[in-house]
Amino acid sequence: MQDHPARKTARLAREKRTVETMIAMYCRDHHGAHGELCAECAALREYAMARLDRCVYGIGKPACAHCPIHCYRKSMREGMRGVMRHSGPRMIREHPVMAIRHLLDSLRKPPATP
């Protein structure tokens, strides 16, 4: 059974919200930002959103950690890894529903390379 297109679009929007939330948590805890992101974290967020919008898998994309295609520049990939290492464990406490959905999404197998 195939996912409904609206469900897939909602999943991509949810992934964007999750990434934004994780970057905001990281920035708050490492750079003291409350509300607005620092310039470094804002640049990482914009880069991540652009990468999600341009993903070759489109709305059927796997979790980035399980993707066979690594589209992030090395410096941005390292920045995002730092965000994930910090925010990942804290997500279950601060945003439990978002964290569980992210974990479930990460269990999806990547589709065949387009």
VEXNU-713924 format. One record per residue: residue number from 0; z negated, x, y of N, C-alpha, C in turn. Coordinates in nm, 3 decimals. Each point is the difference from the previous one (the first is absolute). Layout:
+-----+---------+---------+---------+---------+---------+---------+---------+---------+---------+
! seq !    n_zz !    n_xx !    n_yy !   ca_zz !   ca_xx !   ca_yy !    c_zz !    c_xx !    c_yy !
+-----+---------+---------+---------+---------+---------+---------+---------+---------+---------+
! NUM !       Z !       X !       Y !       Z !       X !       Y !       Z !       X !       Y !
...
+-----+---------+---------+---------+---------+---------+---------+---------+---------+---------+
//
This chain:
+-----+---------+---------+---------+---------+---------+---------+---------+---------+---------+
! seq !    n_zz !    n_xx !    n_yy !   ca_zz !   ca_xx !   ca_yy !    c_zz !    c_xx !    c_yy !
+-----+---------+---------+---------+---------+---------+---------+---------+---------+---------+
!   0 !   0.000 !   0.084 !  -0.118 !   0.000 !  -0.084 !   0.118 !   0.000 !   0.088 !   0.124 !
!   1 !   0.089 !  -0.027 !   0.095 !   0.012 !   0.079 !   0.119 !  -0.087 !  -0.054 !   0.112 !
!   2 !  -0.052 !   0.094 !   0.085 !  -0.079 !  -0.041 !   0.114 !   0.085 !  -0.078 !   0.099 !
!   3 !  -0.062 !  -0.092 !   0.066 !   0.065 !  -0.076 !   0.107 !   0.021 !   0.094 !   0.119 !
!   4 !   0.116 !  -0.007 !   0.070 !   0.026 !   0.091 !   0.113 !  -0.109 !  -0.002 !   0.107 !
!   5 !  -0.055 !  -0.116 !   0.030 !  -0.106 !  -0.007 !   0.102 !  -0.124 !   0.074 !  -0.047 !
!   6 !  -0.027 !  -0.003 !  -0.129 !  -0.115 !   0.071 !  -0.055 !   0.019 !   0.151 !   0.014 !
!   7 !   0.122 !   0.047 !  -0.024 !   0.028 !   0.142 !   0.014 !  -0.013 !   0.044 !   0.145 !
!   8 !   0.050 !  -0.080 !   0.092 !  -0.011 !   0.031 !   0.141 !  -0.146 !   0.004 !   0.041 !
!   9 !  -0.078 !  -0.094 !  -0.050 !  -0.143 !  -0.002 !   0.030 !  -0.068 !   0.124 !  -0.056 !
!  10 !   0.042 !   0.047 !  -0.115 !  -0.058 !   0.120 !  -0.060 !   0.025 !   0.121 !   0.088 !
!  11 !   0.121 !   0.015 !   0.053 !   0.033 !   0.112 !   0.087 !  -0.081 !  -0.008 !   0.131 !
!  12 !  -0.015 !  -0.120 !   0.055 !  -0.082 !  -0.018 !   0.120 !  -0.145 !   0.035 !  -0.030 !
!  13 !  -0.048 !  -0.038 !  -0.116 !  -0.137 !   0.032 !  -0.041 !  -0.017 !   0.151 !  -0.015 !
!  14 !   0.100 !   0.068 !  -0.054 !  -0.008 !   0.144 !  -0.014 !  -0.006 !   0.068 !   0.137 !
!  15 !   0.077 !  -0.051 !   0.094 !  -0.005 !   0.055 !   0.136 !  -0.138 !  -0.020 !   0.061 !
!  16 !  -0.058 !  -0.118 !  -0.016 !  -0.134 !  -0.025 !   0.054 !  -0.103 !   0.092 !  -0.065 !
!  17 !   0.014 !   0.023 !  -0.130 !  -0.092 !   0.088 !  -0.071 !   0.009 !   0.143 !   0.053 !
!  18 !   0.121 !   0.049 !   0.018 !   0.019 !   0.136 !   0.052 !  -0.057 !   0.010 !   0.141 !
!  19 !   0.027 !  -0.100 !   0.083 !  -0.054 !   0.001 !   0.137 !  -0.153 !   0.000 !  -0.001 !
!  20 !  -0.058 !  -0.079 !  -0.088 !  -0.146 !  -0.008 !  -0.010 !  -0.058 !   0.134 !  -0.044 !
!  21 !   0.063 !   0.063 !  -0.098 !  -0.051 !   0.128 !  -0.050 !   0.011 !   0.109 !   0.107 !
!  22 !   0.108 !   0.001 !   0.075 !   0.015 !   0.098 !   0.108 !  -0.104 !  -0.026 !   0.108 !
!  23 !  -0.025 !  -0.126 !   0.033 !  -0.100 !  -0.033 !   0.102 !  -0.140 !   0.044 !  -0.044 !
!  24 !  -0.033 !  -0.019 !  -0.127 !  -0.129 !   0.044 !  -0.053 !  -0.013 !   0.152 !   0.011 !
!  25 !   0.104 !   0.070 !  -0.038 !   0.000 !   0.146 !   0.005 !  -0.018 !   0.047 !   0.144 !
!  26 !   0.075 !  -0.057 !   0.092 !  -0.005 !   0.039 !   0.140 !  -0.138 !  -0.027 !   0.059 !
!  27 !  -0.055 !  -0.115 !  -0.033 !  -0.135 !  -0.035 !   0.047 !  -0.102 !   0.103 !  -0.047 !
!  28 !   0.006 !   0.036 !  -0.128 !  -0.100 !   0.088 !  -0.059 !   0.021 !   0.148 !   0.032 !
!  29 !   0.125 !   0.041 !   0.025 !   0.027 !   0.141 !   0.026 !   0.023 !   0.032 !   0.148 !
!  30 !   0.051 !  -0.095 !   0.074 !   0.035 !   0.027 !   0.139 !  -0.078 !  -0.087 !   0.099 !
!  31 !  -0.090 !  -0.081 !  -0.050 !  -0.083 !  -0.083 !   0.086 !   0.073 !  -0.113 !   0.070 !
!  32 !   0.116 !  -0.034 !  -0.048 !   0.080 !  -0.105 !   0.064 !  -0.054 !  -0.138 !  -0.038 !
!  33 !  -0.014 !  -0.084 !   0.098 !  -0.040 !  -0.140 !  -0.022 !   0.100 !  -0.087 !   0.074 !
!  34 !   0.075 !  -0.077 !  -0.074 !   0.104 !  -0.085 !   0.060 !   0.135 !   0.070 !   0.000 !
!  35 !   0.020 !   0.093 !   0.090 !   0.126 !   0.074 !   0.010 !  -0.005 !   0.123 !  -0.091 !
!  36 !   0.113 !   0.031 !  -0.062 !   0.009 !   0.121 !  -0.081 !   0.023 !   0.120 !   0.091 !
!  37 !  -0.044 !   0.118 !  -0.045 !   0.033 !   0.122 !   0.071 !   0.150 !   0.025 !  -0.014 !
!  38 !   0.053 !   0.092 !   0.077 !   0.145 !   0.026 !  -0.002 !   0.048 !   0.044 !  -0.138 !
!  39 !  -0.077 !   0.085 !  -0.067 !   0.039 !   0.050 !  -0.132 !   0.008 !  -0.114 !  -0.102 !
!  40 !  -0.102 !  -0.085 !  -0.001 !  -0.003 !  -0.111 !  -0.096 !   0.102 !  -0.107 !   0.035 !
!  41 !   0.024 !  -0.021 !   0.129 !   0.102 !  -0.097 !   0.042 !   0.138 !   0.048 !  -0.046 !
!  42 !   0.025 !   0.131 !   0.010 !   0.128 !   0.054 !  -0.046 !   0.014 !  -0.016 !  -0.151 !
!  43 !  -0.108 !   0.023 !  -0.073 !   0.004 !  -0.018 !  -0.146 !   0.026 !  -0.146 !  -0.035 !
!  44 !  -0.065 !  -0.092 !   0.070 !   0.022 !  -0.143 !  -0.025 !   0.147 !  -0.038 !   0.026 !
!  45 !   0.054 !   0.044 !   0.112 !   0.140 !  -0.032 !   0.032 !   0.094 !   0.059 !  -0.105 !
!  46 !  -0.027 !   0.120 !  -0.044 !   0.082 !   0.064 !  -0.102 !  -0.007 !  -0.077 !  -0.131 !
!  47 !  -0.122 !  -0.039 !  -0.040 !  -0.019 !  -0.074 !  -0.125 !   0.072 !  -0.135 !   0.006 !
!  48 !  -0.008 !  -0.069 !   0.113 !   0.067 !  -0.130 !   0.014 !   0.152 !   0.018 !  -0.008 !
!  49 !   0.051 !   0.105 !   0.062 !   0.145 !   0.027 !  -0.006 !   0.043 !   0.031 !  -0.144 !
!  50 !  -0.081 !   0.077 !  -0.072 !   0.032 !   0.032 !  -0.139 !  -0.002 !  -0.126 !  -0.086 !
!  51 !  -0.096 !  -0.088 !   0.022 !  -0.004 !  -0.125 !  -0.076 !   0.122 !  -0.086 !   0.030 !
!  52 !   0.039 !  -0.005 !   0.127 !   0.118 !  -0.079 !   0.038 !   0.129 !   0.055 !  -0.060 !
!  53 !   0.005 !   0.131 !  -0.021 !   0.122 !   0.064 !  -0.050 !  -0.003 !   0.034 !  -0.149 !
!  54 !  -0.101 !  -0.047 !  -0.069 !  -0.013 !   0.033 !  -0.143 !   0.126 !  -0.044 !  -0.076 !
!  55 !   0.052 !   0.091 !  -0.083 !   0.122 !  -0.030 !  -0.074 !  -0.021 !  -0.112 !  -0.102 !
!  56 !  -0.125 !  -0.024 !  -0.039 !  -0.030 !  -0.106 !  -0.094 !  -0.011 !  -0.136 !   0.069 !
!  57 !  -0.009 !   0.002 !   0.132 !  -0.011 !  -0.126 !   0.073 !  -0.129 !  -0.072 !  -0.032 !
!  58 !   0.008 !  -0.131 !  -0.009 !  -0.121 !  -0.079 !  -0.021 !  -0.054 !   0.011 !  -0.142 !
!  59 !   0.075 !   0.060 !  -0.091 !  -0.047 !   0.018 !  -0.137 !  -0.063 !   0.136 !  -0.023 !
!  60 !  -0.039 !   0.068 !   0.108 !  -0.048 !   0.138 !  -0.010 !  -0.130 !   0.013 !  -0.078 !
!  61 !  -0.017 !   0.113 !  -0.067 !  -0.127 !   0.028 !  -0.066 !  -0.099 !   0.056 !   0.103 !
!  62 !  -0.123 !   0.022 !  -0.042 !  -0.096 !   0.070 !   0.086 !   0.054 !   0.141 !   0.024 !
!  63 !  -0.017 !   0.048 !   0.122 !   0.057 !   0.131 !   0.035 !  -0.049 !   0.111 !  -0.092 !
!  64 !  -0.125 !  -0.009 !  -0.043 !  -0.054 !   0.105 !  -0.088 !   0.073 !   0.006 !  -0.134 !
!  65 !   0.061 !  -0.109 !  -0.041 !   0.069 !  -0.006 !  -0.130 !   0.152 !   0.001 !   0.015 !
!  66 !   0.048 !   0.021 !   0.120 !   0.144 !  -0.005 !   0.025 !   0.067 !   0.130 !  -0.043 !
!  67 !   0.113 !  -0.008 !  -0.070 !   0.070 !   0.122 !  -0.040 !   0.072 !   0.069 !   0.116 !
!  68 !   0.018 !  -0.072 !   0.111 !   0.066 !   0.055 !   0.119 !  -0.108 !   0.024 !   0.105 !
!  69 !  -0.017 !   0.123 !   0.044 !  -0.099 !   0.030 !   0.103 !   0.072 !   0.014 !   0.133 !
!  70 !  -0.012 !  -0.103 !   0.084 !   0.077 !  -0.005 !   0.124 !  -0.077 !   0.052 !   0.121 !
!  71 !  -0.127 !   0.033 !  -0.016 !  -0.079 !   0.051 !   0.111 !   0.026 !   0.149 !   0.021 !
!  72 !   0.006 !   0.043 !   0.127 !   0.003 !   0.143 !   0.029 !  -0.132 !   0.058 !  -0.050 !
!  73 !   0.001 !   0.127 !  -0.034 !  -0.118 !   0.063 !  -0.060 !  -0.124 !  -0.016 !   0.087 !
!  74 !   0.012 !   0.023 !   0.129 !  -0.117 !  -0.009 !   0.089 !  -0.055 !  -0.143 !   0.004 !
!  75 !   0.088 !  -0.098 !   0.003 !  -0.044 !  -0.139 !   0.003 !  -0.059 !  -0.041 !  -0.135 !
!  76 !   0.058 !   0.050 !  -0.108 !  -0.053 !  -0.030 !  -0.133 !  -0.143 !   0.052 !  -0.014 !
!  77 !  -0.024 !   0.123 !   0.050 !  -0.135 !   0.056 !  -0.005 !  -0.096 !  -0.082 !   0.086 !
!  78 !   0.046 !  -0.043 !   0.117 !  -0.083 !  -0.084 !   0.086 !  -0.036 !  -0.131 !  -0.068 !
!  79 !   0.097 !  -0.061 !  -0.065 !  -0.026 !  -0.127 !  -0.068 !  -0.091 !   0.020 !  -0.120 !
!  80 !   0.014 !   0.110 !  -0.070 !  -0.092 !   0.029 !  -0.111 !  -0.144 !   0.010 !   0.048 !
!  81 !  -0.019 !   0.066 !   0.115 !  -0.134 !   0.010 !   0.058 !  -0.055 !  -0.138 !   0.035 !
!  82 !   0.084 !  -0.084 !   0.056 !  -0.041 !  -0.137 !   0.033 !  -0.039 !  -0.075 !  -0.126 !
!  83 !   0.081 !   0.010 !  -0.104 !  -0.026 !  -0.072 !  -0.125 !  -0.128 !   0.052 !  -0.068 !
!  84 !  -0.018 !   0.131 !   0.000 !  -0.121 !   0.057 !  -0.061 !  -0.126 !  -0.049 !   0.070 !
!  85 !   0.007 !  -0.010 !   0.132 !  -0.117 !  -0.044 !   0.076 !  -0.019 !  -0.152 !  -0.009 !
!  86 !   0.106 !  -0.073 !   0.028 !  -0.011 !  -0.146 !   0.014 !  -0.002 !  -0.074 !  -0.133 !
!  87 !   0.068 !   0.053 !  -0.100 !   0.008 !  -0.068 !  -0.130 !  -0.134 !  -0.043 !  -0.055 !
!  88 !  -0.095 !   0.094 !  -0.016 !  -0.130 !  -0.040 !  -0.054 !  -0.078 !  -0.095 !   0.090 !
!  89 !   0.024 !   0.005 !   0.129 !  -0.072 !  -0.085 !   0.096 !   0.059 !  -0.140 !   0.011 !
!  90 !   0.123 !  -0.015 !  -0.044 !   0.068 !  -0.130 !   0.010 !  -0.073 !  -0.107 !  -0.080 !
!  91 !  -0.051 !   0.036 !  -0.116 !  -0.066 !  -0.099 !  -0.086 !  -0.123 !  -0.059 !   0.069 !
!  92 !  -0.065 !   0.078 !   0.084 !  -0.118 !  -0.048 !   0.071 !   0.038 !  -0.075 !   0.128 !
!  93 !   0.096 !   0.053 !   0.076 !   0.034 !  -0.058 !   0.130 !   0.104 !  -0.111 !  -0.008 !
!  94 !   0.092 !   0.011 !  -0.095 !   0.108 !  -0.099 !  -0.014 !   0.025 !  -0.024 !  -0.149 !
!  95 !  -0.094 !  -0.065 !  -0.070 !   0.010 !  -0.011 !  -0.146 !   0.125 !  -0.073 !  -0.050 !
!  96 !   0.040 !  -0.108 !   0.064 !   0.118 !  -0.074 !  -0.047 !   0.125 !   0.085 !   0.017 !
!  97 !   0.013 !   0.063 !   0.115 !   0.114 !   0.086 !   0.026 !   0.003 !   0.116 !  -0.100 !
!  98 !  -0.115 !   0.056 !  -0.031 !  -0.007 !   0.112 !  -0.094 !   0.042 !  -0.042 !  -0.140 !
!  99 !  -0.047 !  -0.114 !  -0.045 !   0.036 !  -0.048 !  -0.134 !   0.149 !  -0.030 !  -0.008 !
! 100 !   0.054 !  -0.062 !   0.102 !   0.145 !  -0.028 !  -0.001 !   0.081 !   0.129 !   0.000 !
! 101 !  -0.047 !   0.100 !   0.075 !   0.068 !   0.129 !   0.003 !  -0.004 !   0.064 !  -0.138 !
! 102 !  -0.114 !  -0.008 !  -0.066 !  -0.011 !   0.055 !  -0.136 !   0.093 !  -0.072 !  -0.096 !
! 103 !   0.007 !  -0.132 !   0.010 !   0.090 !  -0.075 !  -0.088 !   0.146 !   0.036 !   0.028 !
! 104 !   0.036 !   0.014 !   0.128 !   0.137 !   0.039 !   0.035 !   0.033 !   0.139 !  -0.054 !
! 105 !  -0.100 !   0.088 !  -0.002 !   0.026 !   0.136 !  -0.046 !   0.021 !   0.008 !  -0.151 !
! 106 !  -0.033 !  -0.107 !  -0.072 !   0.023 !  -0.003 !  -0.145 !   0.144 !  -0.034 !  -0.035 !
! 107 !   0.076 !  -0.046 !   0.098 !   0.142 !  -0.035 !  -0.025 !   0.078 !   0.125 !  -0.037 !
! 108 !   0.088 !  -0.015 !  -0.092 !   0.088 !   0.110 !  -0.039 !   0.115 !   0.008 !   0.100 !
! 109 !   0.042 !   0.123 !   0.034 !   0.113 !   0.011 !   0.092 !   0.128 !  -0.051 !  -0.066 !
! 110 !   0.084 !  -0.072 !   0.075 !   0.128 !  -0.044 !  -0.057 !   0.093 !   0.120 !  -0.017 !
! 111 !   0.110 !  -0.022 !  -0.064 !   0.099 !   0.107 !  -0.018 !   0.045 !   0.051 !   0.136 !
! 112 !   0.025 !   0.129 !   0.008 !   0.043 !   0.059 !   0.126 !   0.130 !  -0.065 !   0.046 !
! 113 !   0.000 !  -0.047 !   0.127 !   0.121 !  -0.068 !   0.050 !   0.116 !   0.097 !   0.017 !
+-----+---------+---------+---------+---------+---------+---------+---------+---------+---------+
//
